[in-house]
Amino acid sequence: MCGLLWIANAGAVEWAILGAATLYGMGKAFFWPTTLGIVSGQFPKGGSLTLNAISGVGMISVGVLGASFLGTLQDVALDRNLSPAHQDAYQVVTEQPQTKFAFTFHALDAAKIERLPQAQRSLVEKTIAETKARARSNFRQLCARPKLRCHPLVRPTQSEEVINDKKDRH
């Protein structure tokens, strides 16, 4: 999980990018088999239907909700970072407040940004680029945190409990 965080912060150093991508690839290669193993161990009578349901829910949550949620997080971060830094440009380029995923923010209008004077436009575009990079890095850190250790469905199966009891007796 650290590989994704390292990729986010690798910069332009070739060996750092290669090392981060290698670490991320190794983690990704073992993630899906681990997920299938946990589901099979926790729900052995579910069979292929359970495995397919888990993969379907994962794909739906990542594909449908993930992109929209990440965009909303970036828009919220842009609203917070641009308003205090460039108040005069902020008043010109923002739209009416929007609420998505329980976040309220002012979206930016790209056409209005293009009409700004060159000096203001470059400052706004620099703030946008920095904010988007920081939001992606924060999102990657959120994804990199281990989730399965405290998940209520991840508990020892009955066969594992029997093995653990036998070890405790000896």
C-alpha positions, 0 to 999 in steps of 0.5 A, a space after each residue: 500500500 505504500 507504493 501508491 503513496 510513494 508514486 504520488 510523491 516520487 517527483 521526477 527522480 527516475 529511480 524513485 518512480 521505478 521503485 515506487 511503481 515496482 512496490 505498487 505492482 507487487 502490492 497490487 498483484 497480491 491484493 486480489 488473491 488476498 481478497 478472494 482468500 478472505 472472502 472464501 475463508 469467511 463465507 465458505 458456503 457462498 461459493 462463486 456467487 459470493 466471490 462474484 458479488 464481492 468483485 461486483 460491489 468493488 467494481 461498482 464502488 470504484 468505478 461509479 462512486 470513486 471518480 465522482 467522489 475524488 472530483 468532489 474532494 478536489 473541488 472542495 480543496 480548490 474552493 478552500 485553497 483559492 478563496 483566501 489566497 486570491 480573493 479578487 480572482 475567487 469572486 470572479 471565477 466561482 459559480 453558485 454553491 453546490 453540494 455533493 457527498 455532503 460537501 458544499 463548495 463553489 465550483 470554478 468556471 473554466 471559461 471565466 478563468 480564461 478571461 482573467 488577466 494573465 497575471 491572475 490566471 497564472 496564479 489561479 492555475 498554479 493554485 489549481 495544479 498544486 491543490 489537485 496534486 495535494 488532493 490526489 496525494 491525500 486520497 492515495 494516503 487514505 487508500 493506503 491505510 490498512 482497512 482489514 485489520 479492524 473490519 468486523 467481518 474479518 475474524 477467525 473461521 471455526 477451523 482457525 479457532 480450533 487450531 488456535 485453541 490446540 496451540 493454547 493448550 500446549 
